[in-house]
Amino acid sequence: MGAHSTCSASKAVGRFAGSAKRATLVVVKFYPKNADAALIFETIAQDIVAKGRTHHSVVTNSWSQSRKRPTRADRKEASDIMMLVRRGVPVILGAGNDGPGFITKLPASLADREDNLLGPIVVGAVDNDGNKAPFSEELRDGRVLWAPGVGISCAKTSPDIGTYVTEWGTSYVAGRSAAPLVAGVVAEQLTEMNRQGLFHPALRNKYIYEHLQWKRPSGLPVLWNGMDGTRPGPLDRATASREES
């Protein structure tokens, strides 16, 4: 994988910096300048459905495109993303790093509506104090889930495999950080959502917005992994199960 993909993967499933260290990563590579972009989400959806993984998968993408008039390929991409969402697959998208300002690029602009529980989840970047990063874009009307994207650590690619670098961003540079970080946390919570019978996309997104973020002193709701020390986390439950057996 390239530098961007390596950094993104390490924030989702990396042993050192990943938020879902036990998750299985499936990488789908495409070239934005050709027809692959129009088919990428269709390919992902077909694979998830064929393997019966609809309620056990999260999709994250940090690539975006800006055109005054959407092309047929753009509309195809948007349609396939919404198909995934309707099937109950959380789709996590980076907000973009051209801020301050509002998102105008696909696919994140799909979530720019007052009630975006039936759309993809857009992730913006904050610093460690919960303050909005000046480069992070946001939605004009829709909700944004904010996550650390300033001075984060992620893996480097060859020839420095095994080392980490400090990065900033939400999509390209933070597709290296914020969006895949959120995707990992959501992946860790899929079992709990399924246990509660939250299969409808609106219910899954509502759970993510209400339970996987907390309001910081800055006033922004920032990503939270659901652990507050009062109940065992997934790893603690797994350990307890082994001890009981």
C-alpha positions as CSV (number, residue, x, y, z in Angstrom):
1,M,0.0,0.0,0.0
2,G,1.0,3.6,-0.4
3,A,1.8,6.1,2.4
4,H,-1.7,7.3,2.6
5,S,-3.2,3.8,2.8
6,T,-0.6,2.5,5.2
7,C,-1.3,5.4,7.6
8,S,-5.1,4.9,7.3
9,A,-4.9,1.2,7.9
10,S,-2.8,1.6,11.0
11,K,-5.3,4.0,12.5
12,A,-8.1,1.4,12.0
13,V,-6.5,-1.9,12.8
14,G,-2.8,-1.3,13.6
15,R,-1.4,-3.1,16.6
16,F,0.1,0.1,18.0
17,A,-2.3,2.9,16.9
18,G,-5.4,1.1,15.7
19,S,-8.8,1.5,17.3
20,A,-9.9,-2.0,16.3
21,K,-6.8,-4.1,16.7
22,R,-8.7,-7.4,16.4
23,A,-10.7,-6.5,13.3
24,T,-10.0,-7.9,9.8
25,L,-9.0,-5.3,7.2
26,V,-10.0,-5.7,3.6
27,V,-8.2,-3.3,1.3
28,V,-9.8,-2.3,-2.1
29,K,-7.5,-0.4,-4.4
30,F,-8.7,1.7,-7.3
31,Y,-7.4,4.5,-9.5
32,P,-9.5,7.7,-9.2
33,K,-8.8,8.9,-12.8
34,N,-10.5,6.0,-14.5
35,A,-13.8,4.1,-14.3
36,D,-12.7,2.2,-11.2
37,A,-14.1,5.0,-9.0
38,A,-17.6,4.5,-10.3
39,L,-17.6,0.8,-9.5
40,I,-15.6,0.7,-6.3
41,F,-18.6,0.9,-3.9
42,E,-20.6,-1.5,-6.0
43,T,-17.7,-4.0,-5.8
44,I,-17.5,-3.6,-2.0
45,A,-21.3,-4.0,-1.6
46,Q,-21.3,-7.2,-3.7
47,D,-18.5,-8.7,-1.6
48,I,-20.1,-7.9,1.7
49,V,-23.5,-9.2,0.7
50,A,-22.1,-12.4,-0.9
51,K,-20.2,-13.2,2.3
52,G,-23.2,-12.5,4.5
53,R,-21.3,-9.7,6.3
54,T,-23.9,-6.9,6.0
55,H,-24.3,-6.5,9.8
56,H,-20.6,-7.2,10.5
57,S,-18.9,-4.7,8.2
58,V,-17.8,-1.0,8.2
59,V,-16.7,0.8,5.1
60,T,-14.4,3.9,5.2
61,N,-13.2,6.1,2.4
62,S,-11.0,9.2,2.5
63,W,-10.9,10.0,-1.2
64,S,-13.0,12.9,-2.5
65,Q,-13.6,14.8,-5.7
66,S,-14.7,18.2,-6.6
67,R,-16.7,19.0,-9.8
68,K,-19.1,21.8,-10.6
69,R,-21.4,19.3,-12.2
70,P,-21.5,15.7,-11.0
71,T,-20.8,13.2,-13.8
72,R,-22.6,9.9,-14.4
73,A,-19.8,8.1,-12.6
74,D,-20.2,10.5,-9.6
75,R,-23.9,9.7,-9.4
76,K,-23.1,6.0,-9.6
77,E,-20.7,6.3,-6.7
78,A,-23.3,8.2,-4.7
79,S,-26.0,5.6,-5.4
80,D,-23.8,2.7,-4.4
81,I,-22.8,4.4,-1.1
82,M,-26.4,5.0,-0.2
83,M,-27.1,1.3,-1.1
84,L,-24.6,0.2,1.5
85,V,-26.1,2.6,4.1
86,R,-29.6,1.3,3.4
87,R,-28.3,-2.3,4.0
88,G,-27.1,-1.3,7.4
89,V,-23.4,-0.9,6.7
90,P,-22.0,2.2,8.4
91,V,-20.0,4.2,5.8
92,I,-17.4,6.5,7.3
93,L,-16.1,9.4,5.2
94,G,-13.4,12.0,5.8
95,A,-14.7,15.6,5.8
96,G,-11.8,17.0,3.8
97,N,-8.8,19.3,4.6
98,D,-9.7,22.4,2.6
99,G,-11.2,24.3,5.5
100,P,-12.2,26.3,7.2
101,G,-15.5,26.1,5.3
102,F,-18.3,23.8,4.2
103,I,-18.0,20.5,2.4
104,T,-18.7,20.7,-1.3
105,K,-17.0,17.5,-2.5
106,L,-18.4,14.0,-3.1
107,P,-18.9,11.7,-1.4
108,A,-19.0,13.5,2.0
109,S,-21.5,16.0,0.7
110,L,-24.1,13.2,0.6
111,A,-24.5,13.7,4.3
112,D,-25.2,17.4,4.1
113,R,-28.9,17.3,5.2
114,E,-30.5,18.3,8.5
115,D,-31.5,14.7,9.3
116,N,-28.6,12.6,8.1
117,L,-29.3,9.4,10.0
118,L,-29.9,7.8,6.7
119,G,-26.6,8.7,5.1
120,P,-22.9,8.2,5.5
121,I,-21.1,9.5,8.6
122,V,-18.7,12.4,8.0
123,V,-15.7,12.8,10.2
124,G,-14.0,16.1,10.9
125,A,-10.7,16.7,12.8
126,V,-10.1,18.2,16.2
127,D,-7.0,18.7,18.3
128,N,-6.4,16.9,21.6
129,D,-8.4,19.6,23.5
130,G,-11.4,19.1,21.3
131,N,-11.0,22.3,19.3
132,K,-11.9,22.2,15.6
133,A,-8.8,22.0,13.4
134,P,-8.5,25.0,11.1
135,F,-8.0,22.8,8.0
136,S,-11.1,20.6,8.7
137,E,-14.2,21.1,6.6
138,E,-17.7,20.6,8.0
139,L,-21.3,20.1,6.8
140,R,-23.6,23.1,6.4
141,D,-26.6,21.3,7.7
142,G,-25.7,17.7,8.7
143,R,-24.0,16.4,11.8
144,V,-20.3,15.8,11.9
145,L,-18.6,13.3,14.1
146,W,-15.3,14.9,15.3
147,A,-12.2,12.8,16.0
148,P,-8.5,13.5,16.7
149,G,-6.7,14.5,13.6
150,V,-4.0,16.9,14.7
151,G,-0.5,15.5,15.6
152,I,-1.6,11.9,15.5
153,S,0.7,8.9,15.1
154,C,0.4,6.5,12.2
155,A,2.5,3.9,10.4
156,K,4.9,4.7,7.6
157,T,5.4,2.7,4.5
158,S,8.6,1.3,3.0
159,P,11.5,1.7,3.4
160,D,10.4,2.7,7.0
161,I,8.1,-0.2,7.7
162,G,7.6,-0.6,11.4
163,T,8.1,3.1,12.2
164,Y,5.5,5.8,13.0
165,V,5.1,9.4,11.9
166,T,3.1,12.4,13.1
167,E,0.3,13.5,10.8
168,W,-2.6,16.0,10.6
169,G,-5.9,15.8,8.7
170,T,-9.4,14.4,8.1
171,S,-9.3,12.8,4.7
172,Y,-6.1,12.6,2.7
173,V,-3.8,13.4,5.6
174,A,-6.5,12.3,8.0
175,G,-7.9,9.7,5.9
176,R,-4.8,8.8,7.6
177,S,-6.3,9.5,11.0
178,A,-9.8,10.7,11.8
179,A,-12.0,8.7,9.4
180,P,-10.3,5.3,9.8
181,L,-10.0,5.9,13.6
182,V,-13.8,6.3,13.7
183,A,-14.3,3.3,11.5
184,G,-12.3,1.2,13.9
185,V,-14.3,2.3,16.9
186,V,-17.6,1.6,15.0
187,A,-16.3,-1.8,14.0
188,E,-15.7,-2.6,17.7
189,Q,-19.3,-1.6,18.5
190,L,-21.0,-3.7,15.8
191,T,-21.5,-6.7,18.1
192,E,-23.2,-4.5,20.7
193,M,-25.4,-2.9,18.0
194,N,-26.4,-6.3,16.7
195,R,-27.1,-7.5,20.2
196,Q,-29.5,-4.7,20.7
197,G,-31.2,-5.4,17.3
198,L,-30.1,-2.1,15.8
199,F,-30.0,-3.3,12.2
200,H,-31.9,-0.4,10.5
201,P,-29.4,2.2,9.2
202,A,-31.0,5.1,11.1
203,L,-30.8,3.1,14.4
204,R,-27.2,2.2,13.8
205,N,-26.2,5.8,13.0
206,K,-28.2,7.1,16.0
207,Y,-26.3,4.7,18.2
208,I,-23.0,6.0,16.8
209,Y,-23.9,9.6,17.3
210,E,-25.3,9.2,20.8
211,H,-23.0,6.6,22.3
212,L,-19.6,7.0,20.5
213,Q,-19.0,10.7,21.2
214,W,-19.0,13.0,24.1
215,K,-19.1,16.8,24.3
216,R,-15.7,18.4,25.1
217,P,-15.3,21.8,26.7
218,S,-15.0,23.3,23.2
219,G,-18.6,22.3,22.7
220,L,-17.9,19.8,19.9
221,P,-19.0,16.2,20.3
222,V,-15.8,14.1,19.9
223,L,-15.2,10.4,19.3
224,W,-15.3,8.2,22.4
225,N,-14.8,4.4,22.5
226,G,-17.6,3.9,25.0
227,M,-15.4,3.0,27.9
228,D,-15.7,4.9,31.2
229,G,-14.3,2.5,33.7
230,T,-17.6,1.5,35.1
231,R,-18.1,-1.6,32.9
232,P,-15.8,-4.1,31.2
233,G,-14.7,-3.4,27.6
234,P,-14.6,-6.0,24.8
235,L,-11.1,-7.2,25.9
236,D,-12.1,-7.4,29.5
237,R,-15.2,-9.5,28.7
238,A,-13.1,-11.8,26.6
239,T,-10.6,-12.3,29.4
240,A,-13.4,-13.0,31.9
241,S,-14.9,-15.6,29.6
242,R,-11.6,-17.4,29.3
243,E,-11.2,-17.4,33.1
244,E,-14.7,-18.7,33.7
245,S,-14.2,-21.6,31.2
